[in-house]
Amino acid sequence: MEKDFDELTIADDYMFYRVMEDPDICKTLLNRVLQGKVETITDIELQKTIDDAGRAKGVRFDVWAKDCKGRIYDVEMSFSDRHPCLSENTSFAIWQNIAAA
């Protein structure tokens, strides 16, 4: 089912990726969640894939971002009740790689 552009929300993949590919918007979201600890975003990759490495499984990140200090952030869209059409049940999960890349 396709939606008109005016019907899209941040919970729709297309809009989520278009918004998050902007470094300033990505930094703003990260700073709101992480209470202002994010430096300038220098690199963003959408749907970044790390392929199978030896005996480990591969993984795909919704939004992979790196700041000027080499810190890596993983922003994932998640749906608490598995119904992506219900935006009030949408949340963002953000993980920060503790070790500098």
N, C-alpha and C positions, 0 to 999 in steps of 0.2 A: 504494500500500500504506500503510495507516494503522497507526500504532503506538499501543500503550497509553501513557499518560502516564509510567508507571514505566519504560518502555523508552527514553525519550528521553534523548539526551546533548547536550552543548553543540554537537555537530556537526550536529544537526537544526535547521533554520531556525527553527521555532517556539521552541525552547528558547534558541537563540542570541539571538534578538531580545528575548525576555522577560527574559533575564539582562542584556543590554547596555543595556536602556532604563533601568536603575537607575543614577543618577549615581554613587553610591558604588562599586558594583561596576565600572562602566566606568572610573572613576578608578583603582581598585586594579589592574585589568588593565594600563592604560596605564602606571602607575608601575612595575609589575614589569618591563615590557618596556623602558621608557625610563629606568629606574633613578632613580625618584623625582622626576622633573622636572615633573610635571603638577600644576597648581593645581586649585582647585575647578571641577568641571564645571558650567557654567551652562546648556548647551543640548545636547540630543541629538535627532537626527532619524534614524529608521530608514528605510532604503531611500530616502535623499534623492536626488532627481533634479535634475540641472541640464540643462535642455533645450538643444536645438540653438541655438548662438549664432553667427549668421552662417554662415560656411563650416565651422565646427567641429562635430564630432559631439557629441551629448549624452552624459552619463555618469550612472551610478547608483552611489551609495556604499552599502555594507551598513549601516555605522553611521558617522554624521557627528557628531562631538562638538566642542564649543567650551568652552574654559576661561575663567576670569575675566580673564585677560590678553589675550583675543581670539585665542589660538592655536587652530588648527583641527586635528583629528585624524580620520583616515580609518581605520576598522578593517574589514578584509575577511576573511571566512572563505575559506580556500583549501584545496584538496585536491591533494596532490602527485601522486597517481596517478589522479586524476579519478574515484575511487570514494568518494563521500561516505558510504557506509555503514560504511567502515572508519575509526573515530575515531582510531586510532593514526597514521594518515597525514594527520591534520588539523592545520593550523597557522593562526596568525593573522598577517596581514600588517597592519602599522600604519605609516601615513605621517603625518608631521607637516608642516603647512604652515609653512614658515619665516617667511613674512611674516605679521605680525599682520593680522587681518581688520578 
